[in-house]
């Protein structure tokens, strides 16, 4: 086999790889999701449990005291919705 046929992977662009310390925040991985969290503010008690359980640390408190996901980083796993004690978070199609 020709070297070109064997080594096609060498021509691939670098994907989601962390090449320098502290650069992970540059990777906007939220495009992977098919579902996104949507909070019913009538049910939400602002307890922050969604933030505690988020494996991506992408849920932050806003100026009104509600916890919202940064959709640039949220992968749509649904853990926040599952852990919400008031079932105020629904996973909806993105």
C-alpha positions in Angstrom: 0.0 0.0 0.0 1.1 3.5 -0.7 2.1 5.7 2.3 -0.6 8.2 1.3 -3.4 5.5 1.7 -2.1 4.4 5.1 -1.5 7.9 6.6 -4.7 9.8 5.7 -5.3 10.5 9.3 -2.3 12.8 9.3 -4.2 15.2 7.1 -7.2 15.5 9.4 -7.7 18.8 11.2 -7.2 18.8 14.9 -10.6 18.3 16.6 -11.6 18.9 20.2 -8.2 18.5 21.8 -6.8 20.6 24.6 -3.4 21.6 23.3 -2.4 24.2 26.0 -3.1 24.6 29.7 -6.3 26.5 30.4 -7.6 26.3 26.9 -10.6 24.0 27.5 -13.0 27.0 27.9 -12.3 27.8 24.2 -14.1 24.6 23.2 -17.8 25.4 22.7 -19.0 21.8 23.1 -22.7 22.7 23.5 -23.3 22.1 19.8 -23.3 18.4 20.5 -26.6 18.4 22.4 -30.0 17.5 21.0 -31.9 18.5 24.2 -31.5 21.6 26.3 -32.7 22.4 29.8 -35.6 24.8 30.1 -36.6 26.1 33.6 -40.2 26.8 34.7 -39.7 29.9 36.8 -43.0 29.4 38.5 -41.9 26.0 40.0 -38.2 26.9 40.6 -37.3 27.6 44.2 -33.7 28.8 43.3 -32.1 26.1 45.4 -29.1 25.6 43.1 -29.2 21.8 43.0 -29.0 21.9 39.2 -25.7 23.7 39.5 -24.4 21.3 42.1 -25.0 18.2 40.0 -24.1 19.7 36.6 -21.1 17.6 35.4 -20.0 20.4 33.0 -20.2 23.2 35.6 -22.1 25.3 33.0 -25.0 26.3 35.2 -24.7 29.7 36.9 -26.9 32.0 39.0 -28.2 35.0 37.1 -29.0 38.5 38.6 -32.6 37.3 39.5 -31.3 34.3 41.5 -32.3 31.7 38.9 -29.9 29.1 37.8 -29.4 29.0 34.0 -27.3 26.8 31.8 -24.7 28.3 29.4 -25.8 26.6 26.2 -22.3 27.0 24.7 -21.1 24.3 27.1 -24.2 22.4 28.1 -24.3 18.9 26.5 -28.0 18.2 27.3 -27.4 15.3 29.6 -30.5 16.0 31.7 -28.9 15.5 35.1 -30.1 18.9 36.2 -33.7 18.0 35.3 -33.4 14.7 37.0 -32.0 16.2 40.2 -34.3 19.2 40.5 -36.4 18.6 43.6 -39.4 20.6 42.2 -39.2 19.1 38.7 -38.9 22.7 37.4 -36.5 21.8 34.6 -37.6 20.1 31.4 -35.4 18.8 28.7 -36.6 20.2 25.3 -35.5 19.7 21.7 -32.7 22.1 20.9 
